[in-house]
Amino acid sequence: MKNVDKPSTLKSARTLHLTYNLPISRTSKFWQGLEEGKIYATKCQKCGKLHFPPVADCGNCGSSNLKWTELDGEGEIETFTQVVVKPASFSNELDYIVAIARLREGVRALAWLTDVKREDVQVGMKVRLVAKVTSDGRVSYQLIPI
């Protein structure tokens, strides 16, 4: 009897759409703040660590005793990249810039950098983290030059 190799993978041309339902009850102030144009972080009352994006439990010491803190949002770019080859969920977007900025309060924020041409972006550039509400009601945040 002849040994026939069977394929180890199955290829499919179907599109897969995923919808995520994220539990936000303990971080709802953050999402409400974005709708109001405010950016919030959480500060651990036990160890003092500031968290952005906000967390429900401190990753540093495990405490659930966190206090909401509004961020000014001013900072400067530490690194950035222009995204040309996009993940499937952003395939309909134009090329975009993603940056990490260290905010005045000491936390880093990863976000899209908008309102600037790629050739004008540089490490050390002053930016502000701002809330964004899309026309379809989704809330997020982005970095803009100042």
Backbone as CSV, one residue per row, in Angstrom:
resi,resn,N_x,N_y,N_z,CA_x,CA_y,CA_z,C_x,C_y,C_z
1,MET,0.842,-1.179,0.000,0.000,0.000,0.000,0.887,1.242,0.000
2,LYS,0.580,2.185,-0.850,1.370,3.390,-1.014,0.980,4.431,0.040
3,ASN,1.982,5.091,0.646,1.749,6.127,1.648,1.511,7.457,0.934
4,VAL,0.346,8.042,1.119,-0.008,9.299,0.461,0.042,10.418,1.499
5,ASP,0.830,11.466,1.204,0.899,12.607,2.114,-0.390,13.401,2.047
6,LYS,-0.921,13.711,3.223,-2.133,14.526,3.303,-1.736,15.956,3.644
7,PRO,-2.442,16.912,3.113,-2.093,18.307,3.435,-2.261,18.567,4.934
8,SER,-1.338,19.365,5.506,-1.400,19.661,6.941,-2.178,20.938,7.234
9,THR,-2.537,21.666,6.203,-3.333,22.882,6.402,-4.462,22.925,5.389
10,LEU,-5.466,23.692,5.715,-6.597,23.890,4.833,-6.676,25.374,4.529
11,LYS,-6.693,25.731,3.285,-6.763,27.134,2.897,-8.203,27.500,2.589
12,SER,-8.576,28.721,2.987,-9.927,29.190,2.750,-9.876,30.619,2.249
13,ALA,-10.721,30.949,1.326,-10.780,32.301,0.783,-11.897,33.109,1.423
14,ARG,-12.487,32.595,2.497,-13.579,33.307,3.154,-13.039,34.460,4.002
15,THR,-13.803,35.519,4.082,-13.468,36.643,4.940,-14.034,36.394,6.322
16,LEU,-13.237,36.658,7.319,-13.643,36.457,8.700,-13.823,37.814,9.358
17,HIS,-14.984,38.053,9.930,-15.264,39.294,10.650,-15.411,38.953,12.118
18,LEU,-14.687,39.684,12.967,-14.765,39.465,14.403,-15.330,40.700,15.081
19,THR,-16.195,40.485,16.034,-16.723,41.569,16.854,-16.320,41.276,18.287
20,TYR,-15.687,42.258,18.921,-15.236,42.083,20.291,-16.160,42.819,21.239
21,ASN,-16.553,42.163,22.288,-17.302,42.793,23.365,-16.362,42.845,24.563
22,LEU,-15.846,44.029,24.830,-14.891,44.194,25.913,-15.607,44.670,27.172
23,PRO,-15.334,44.040,28.305,-15.954,44.508,29.553,-15.297,45.819,29.973
24,ILE,-16.089,46.876,30.072,-15.519,48.184,30.392,-16.081,48.787,31.675
25,SER,-16.854,48.031,32.437,-17.528,48.620,33.596,-16.548,49.298,34.553
26,ARG,-15.361,48.707,34.758,-14.416,49.295,35.712,-13.548,50.381,35.079
27,THR,-13.643,50.558,33.770,-12.905,51.631,33.101,-13.840,52.555,32.327
28,SER,-15.118,52.525,32.641,-16.102,53.310,31.880,-15.830,54.813,31.950
29,LYS,-15.236,55.298,33.037,-14.925,56.737,33.141,-13.981,57.165,32.013
30,PHE,-13.079,56.285,31.624,-12.160,56.581,30.523,-12.935,56.808,29.232
31,TRP,-13.850,55.907,28.909,-14.622,55.995,27.668,-15.575,57.183,27.701
32,GLN,-16.180,57.447,28.844,-17.050,58.629,28.986,-16.226,59.902,28.841
33,GLY,-15.021,59.894,29.408,-14.122,61.043,29.292,-13.788,61.345,27.843
34,LEU,-13.506,60.308,27.060,-13.210,60.525,25.643,-14.389,61.203,24.946
35,GLU,-15.603,60.773,25.271,-16.796,61.397,24.677,-16.892,62.871,25.054
36,GLU,-16.344,63.239,26.213,-16.358,64.626,26.693,-15.099,65.392,26.306
37,GLY,-14.202,64.748,25.565,-12.970,65.407,25.146,-11.870,65.375,26.193
38,LYS,-11.970,64.480,27.168,-10.969,64.391,28.237,-10.217,63.072,28.141
39,ILE,-8.953,63.104,28.574,-8.119,61.909,28.593,-7.809,61.576,30.052
40,TYR,-8.194,60.365,30.474,-7.963,59.932,31.850,-6.963,58.786,31.914
41,ALA,-6.232,58.752,33.020,-5.365,57.635,33.385,-5.809,57.189,34.767
42,THR,-5.261,56.079,35.243,-5.523,55.660,36.619,-4.199,55.655,37.370
43,LYS,-4.272,56.072,38.639,-3.090,56.095,39.497,-3.337,55.189,40.688
44,CYS,-2.395,54.267,40.922,-2.520,53.327,42.024,-2.296,54.064,43.340
45,GLN,-3.228,53.911,44.255,-3.132,54.566,45.556,-2.191,53.824,46.502
46,LYS,-1.819,52.596,46.142,-0.911,51.828,46.982,0.558,52.092,46.622
47,CYS,0.902,51.961,45.330,2.309,52.105,44.927,2.604,53.394,44.165
48,GLY,1.549,54.119,43.731,1.745,55.395,43.046,1.935,55.314,41.546
49,LYS,1.908,54.131,40.954,2.130,54.002,39.514,0.953,54.565,38.722
50,LEU,1.286,55.365,37.716,0.286,55.934,36.820,0.160,55.017,35.606
51,HIS,-1.078,54.707,35.213,-1.330,53.789,34.106,-2.100,54.485,32.986
52,PHE,-1.553,54.394,31.764,-2.278,54.793,30.566,-1.983,53.787,29.486
53,PRO,-3.017,53.267,28.816,-4.429,53.454,29.107,-4.754,52.982,30.529
54,PRO,-5.864,53.480,31.064,-6.236,53.132,32.431,-6.444,51.634,32.613
55,VAL,-6.238,51.180,33.824,-6.439,49.773,34.175,-7.378,49.686,35.368
56,ALA,-7.972,48.521,35.558,-8.849,48.298,36.709,-8.058,47.794,37.913
57,ASP,-6.915,47.171,37.638,-6.042,46.661,38.691,-4.604,47.028,38.335
58,CYS,-3.830,47.417,39.328,-2.446,47.831,39.102,-1.592,46.636,38.696
59,GLY,-0.928,46.752,37.565,-0.035,45.698,37.107,1.279,45.672,37.867
60,ASN,1.542,46.719,38.611,2.782,46.806,39.374,2.675,46.099,40.724
61,CYS,1.571,46.331,41.449,1.443,45.759,42.800,0.176,44.933,42.995
62,GLY,-0.731,44.928,42.006,-1.940,44.118,42.091,-3.110,44.781,42.791
63,SER,-2.921,45.987,43.288,-3.989,46.672,44.013,-5.136,47.064,43.083
64,SER,-6.347,47.059,43.631,-7.525,47.535,42.896,-7.914,48.934,43.343
65,ASN,-7.109,49.542,44.193,-7.369,50.886,44.710,-6.713,51.906,43.790
66,LEU,-7.449,52.275,42.745,-6.936,53.219,41.756,-7.790,54.474,41.731
67,LYS,-7.146,55.586,41.442,-7.829,56.880,41.381,-7.727,57.413,39.951
68,TRP,-8.828,58.003,39.483,-8.843,58.585,38.139,-8.088,59.896,38.147
69,THR,-7.254,60.100,37.107,-6.458,61.308,36.963,-6.602,61.812,35.536
70,GLU,-6.994,63.051,35.376,-7.081,63.620,34.031,-5.688,64.029,33.572
71,LEU,-5.345,63.648,32.341,-4.044,63.981,31.783,-4.129,65.267,30.976
72,ASP,-3.072,66.039,31.027,-2.948,67.222,30.181,-2.785,66.775,28.732
73,GLY,-2.036,65.670,28.530,-1.881,65.103,27.198,-0.709,65.636,26.414
74,GLU,0.001,66.638,26.935,1.138,67.193,26.211,2.346,66.291,26.372
75,GLY,3.084,66.106,25.277,4.258,65.255,25.338,5.118,65.407,24.105
76,GLU,6.040,64.451,23.935,6.884,64.483,22.744,7.099,63.081,22.214
77,ILE,7.269,63.013,20.905,7.412,61.734,20.227,8.753,61.097,20.584
78,GLU,8.685,59.816,20.969,9.896,59.031,21.214,10.253,58.167,20.007
79,THR,9.235,57.669,19.308,9.447,56.869,18.109,8.158,56.873,17.282
80,PHE,8.282,56.529,16.007,7.109,56.503,15.131,7.391,55.626,13.933
81,THR,6.331,55.256,13.229,6.462,54.536,11.971,5.265,54.868,11.084
82,GLN,5.487,54.836,9.802,4.382,54.988,8.861,3.935,53.597,8.461
83,VAL,2.660,53.329,8.579,2.106,52.016,8.259,1.601,52.042,6.819
84,VAL,2.248,51.242,5.993,1.892,51.136,4.578,1.204,49.800,4.320
85,VAL,1.745,48.727,4.896,1.139,47.409,4.804,0.292,47.242,6.057
86,LYS,-1.014,47.290,5.871,-1.946,47.376,6.995,-2.554,46.031,7.358
87,PRO,-2.907,45.873,8.643,-3.672,44.682,9.016,-5.042,44.732,8.345
88,ALA,-5.666,43.584,8.216,-6.935,43.489,7.494,-7.986,44.466,8.011
89,SER,-8.020,44.678,9.333,-9.059,45.547,9.893,-8.865,47.019,9.523
90,PHE,-7.682,47.379,9.018,-7.417,48.754,8.597,-7.111,48.843,7.104
91,SER,-7.447,47.807,6.352,-7.079,47.758,4.938,-7.725,48.857,4.103
92,ASN,-8.830,49.411,4.556,-9.492,50.481,3.805,-8.971,51.868,4.175
93,GLU,-8.065,51.937,5.135,-7.500,53.218,5.557,-6.360,53.620,4.625
94,LEU,-6.152,54.933,4.493,-4.959,55.419,3.804,-3.763,55.098,4.687
95,ASP,-2.546,55.181,4.137,-1.354,54.988,4.960,-1.439,55.929,6.158
96,TYR,-0.968,55.486,7.312,-1.066,56.297,8.526,0.200,56.179,9.353
97,ILE,0.360,57.101,10.284,1.527,57.148,11.157,1.094,56.757,12.561
98,VAL,1.849,55.856,13.169,1.646,55.465,14.552,2.867,55.948,15.319
99,ALA,2.640,56.558,16.484,3.749,57.094,17.274,3.593,56.714,18.741
100,ILE,4.717,56.702,19.422,4.727,56.586,20.881,5.246,57.909,21.404
101,ALA,4.460,58.518,22.289,4.859,59.788,22.893,4.944,59.619,24.399
102,ARG,5.964,60.216,24.985,6.050,60.273,26.444,5.336,61.558,26.852
103,LEU,4.280,61.378,27.655,3.496,62.528,28.092,4.153,63.200,29.289
104,ARG,3.812,64.443,29.505,4.362,65.238,30.605,4.225,64.524,31.952
105,GLU,3.136,63.772,32.098,2.875,63.078,33.359,3.755,61.834,33.547
106,GLY,4.519,61.464,32.500,5.453,60.352,32.616,5.042,59.066,31.945
107,VAL,3.795,58.946,31.522,3.354,57.729,30.846,3.598,57.845,29.351
108,ARG,3.664,56.699,28.693,3.785,56.674,27.235,2.412,56.387,26.639
109,ALA,2.156,56.981,25.488,0.895,56.755,24.778,1.215,56.326,23.353
110,LEU,0.617,55.220,22.941,0.712,54.730,21.571,-0.576,55.120,20.864
111,ALA,-0.457,55.847,19.756,-1.653,56.310,19.060,-1.307,56.704,17.626
112,TRP,-2.348,56.857,16.819,-2.154,57.406,15.485,-1.730,58.864,15.645
113,LEU,-0.782,59.284,14.811,-0.358,60.677,14.742,-1.010,61.269,13.508
114,THR,-1.841,62.286,13.699,-2.605,62.840,12.575,-2.250,64.316,12.370
115,ASP,-2.781,64.880,11.306,-2.632,66.301,10.995,-1.187,66.710,10.738
116,VAL,-0.389,65.785,10.193,1.011,66.094,9.888,1.471,65.193,8.747
117,LYS,2.344,65.716,7.894,2.920,64.922,6.809,4.074,64.094,7.359
118,ARG,4.270,62.929,6.795,5.331,62.026,7.259,6.697,62.710,7.276
119,GLU,6.995,63.475,6.257,8.316,64.109,6.173,8.534,65.179,7.253
120,ASP,7.467,65.621,7.903,7.590,66.624,8.970,7.683,66.014,10.371
121,VAL,7.507,64.709,10.479,7.528,64.042,11.783,8.972,63.758,12.187
122,GLN,9.284,63.991,13.471,10.607,63.659,13.971,10.569,63.362,15.460
123,VAL,11.511,62.552,15.911,11.637,62.264,17.332,11.868,63.588,18.064
124,GLY,11.192,63.766,19.189,11.284,65.010,19.952,10.192,66.015,19.614
125,MET,9.415,65.739,18.563,8.333,66.629,18.146,7.303,66.746,19.265
126,LYS,6.842,67.953,19.534,5.839,68.196,20.569,4.458,67.827,20.034
127,VAL,3.728,67.066,20.853,2.401,66.598,20.463,1.459,66.682,21.660
128,ARG,0.181,66.524,21.361,-0.836,66.449,22.414,-1.722,65.245,22.126
129,LEU,-2.007,64.483,23.163,-2.946,63.367,23.076,-4.346,63.933,23.252
130,VAL,-5.210,63.694,22.264,-6.559,64.254,22.301,-7.597,63.164,22.056
131,ALA,-8.768,63.388,22.586,-9.892,62.480,22.386,-10.447,62.679,20.981
132,LYS,-10.986,61.595,20.433,-11.584,61.647,19.095,-12.884,60.864,19.117
133,VAL,-13.937,61.471,18.589,-15.215,60.783,18.413,-15.494,60.772,16.912
134,THR,-15.654,59.585,16.343,-15.873,59.476,14.900,-17.328,59.799,14.558
135,SER,-17.579,59.979,13.283,-18.930,60.319,12.839,-19.941,59.221,13.159
136,ASP,-19.464,57.978,13.310,-20.385,56.893,13.649,-20.433,56.627,15.164
137,GLY,-19.864,57.545,15.956,-19.991,57.463,17.413,-18.917,56.679,18.146
138,ARG,-17.912,56.133,17.431,-16.827,55.423,18.110,-15.878,56.424,18.751
139,VAL,-15.379,56.075,19.939,-14.451,56.962,20.632,-13.054,56.364,20.630
140,SER,-12.058,57.218,20.521,-10.666,56.798,20.570,-9.827,58.024,20.932
141,TYR,-8.536,57.916,20.750,-7.654,59.051,20.995,-6.557,59.038,19.932
142,GLN,-5.935,60.183,19.739,-4.885,60.311,18.740,-3.894,61.376,19.193
143,LEU,-2.745,61.387,18.572,-1.744,62.405,18.827,-1.808,63.428,17.700
144,ILE,-1.683,64.707,18.071,-1.620,65.772,17.066,-0.434,66.678,17.409
145,PRO,0.200,67.271,16.396,1.317,68.169,16.667,0.847,69.453,17.348
146,ILE,1.699,70.016,18.189,1.384,71.324,18.795,2.500,72.316,18.537
